[in-house]
Amino acid sequence: MSEYRLYCVGESGNCYKVALMLELCGCDWEPVSVDYFGGETRGAAYRDSINEMGEVPMLEGKGTRLTQSGAILTWLAQQTGRFGGRNEAERLEILRWMLFDNHKFTSYYATLRWMVGLAKQGDPAVVQFLKTRAVGAFQIVDKHLAKTPFLLGDEPTIADFSLIGYHYYTEETGIDRNEFPHLVAWIRRIAELPGWKHPYELMSRGMKA
Ligand SMILES: N[C@@H](CCC(=O)N[C@@H](CS)C(=O)NCC(=O)O)C(=O)O
């Protein structure tokens, strides 16, 4: 059995945040496929025994079980001594970006992608709301990345792995990333890190074609 087991589904950028960290750190890990599209996370068995919050990802390893990608990334940074910031000020800066990510950068965009790109349905007013909020978050990150190659400076951290979660999927969402050139350059920069892999190289797809 691998040291770490990630309960996940390939289409989930929240799972990818953790899978990417595990891979870049050279951890001994394996994905455990969750039948997300079949409703497994909504069932009582999953909520009672895997994650009471009814979400992927869940990481199991070293006698610990953790959910919430931000908490998992923080724990993995402590376990591996990698990508977690060099001092208290950097660790707080990482937390600041991960909170922004969970509230605004990933959440609106991931929901937009789900509605427009995967489920291909959604109330036009809701879609427009999500798009406006996602674009607003993209603008903030793009402006920040005009000043720095990674979120905290010259080196990548778990803050980058948190925000990057949804940016290698290709579904149409109605947002043109080319309007955010610094964001695009950062996406490319992360893909050039040694050991980088695309989400579908790390985790199985769950959606039936
Ligand atoms: N803040 C959580 C978000 C996790 C999340 O929303 N996961 C989605 C899949 S990408 C999920 O399981 N959603 C189930 C639901 O909302 O019912 C994290 O970063 O881990």
The ligand as an SDF file (V2000), in Angstrom:
LIG
                    3D

 20 19  0  0  0  0  0  0  0  0999 V2000
  -12.8700   23.8080   -0.1360 N   0  0  0  0  0  0  0  0  0  0  0  0
  -12.8680   22.4190   -0.5250 C   0  0  0  0  0  0  0  0  0  0  0  0
  -13.7450   22.2550   -1.7370 C   0  0  0  0  0  0  0  0  0  0  0  0
  -13.9040   20.7900   -2.1090 C   0  0  0  0  0  0  0  0  0  0  0  0
  -15.0020   20.6280   -3.1370 C   0  0  0  0  0  0  0  0  0  0  0  0
  -15.8690   21.4900   -3.3280 O   0  0  0  0  0  0  0  0  0  0  0  0
  -14.9690   19.5020   -3.8120 N   0  0  0  0  0  0  0  0  0  0  0  0
  -16.0070   19.2400   -4.7710 C   0  0  0  0  0  0  0  0  0  0  0  0
  -15.4190   18.5250   -5.9740 C   0  0  0  0  0  0  0  0  0  0  0  0
  -14.3260   19.5880   -6.8310 S   0  0  0  0  0  0  0  0  0  0  0  0
  -17.0410   18.3700   -4.1250 C   0  0  0  0  0  0  0  0  0  0  0  0
  -16.7280   17.3150   -3.6150 O   0  0  0  0  0  0  0  0  0  0  0  0
  -18.2860   18.8460   -4.1270 N   0  0  0  0  0  0  0  0  0  0  0  0
  -19.3810   18.1020   -3.5950 C   0  0  0  0  0  0  0  0  0  0  0  0
  -20.4880   19.0130   -3.2020 C   0  0  0  0  0  0  0  0  0  0  0  0
  -20.2950   20.2250   -3.1290 O   0  0  0  0  0  0  0  0  0  0  0  0
  -21.5510   18.4890   -2.9310 O   0  0  0  0  0  0  0  0  0  0  0  0
  -11.4330   21.9610   -0.8040 C   0  0  0  0  0  0  0  0  0  0  0  0
  -10.6340   22.8070   -1.1830 O   0  0  0  0  0  0  0  0  0  0  0  0
  -11.1360   20.7660   -0.6190 O   0  0  0  0  0  0  0  0  0  0  0  0
  1  2  1  0
  2  3  1  0
  2 18  1  0
  3  4  1  0
  4  5  1  0
  5  6  2  0
  5  7  1  0
  7  8  1  0
  8  9  1  0
  8 11  1  0
  9 10  1  0
 11 12  2  0
 11 13  1  0
 13 14  1  0
 14 15  1  0
 15 16  2  0
 15 17  1  0
 18 19  2  0
 18 20  1  0
M  END
$$$$
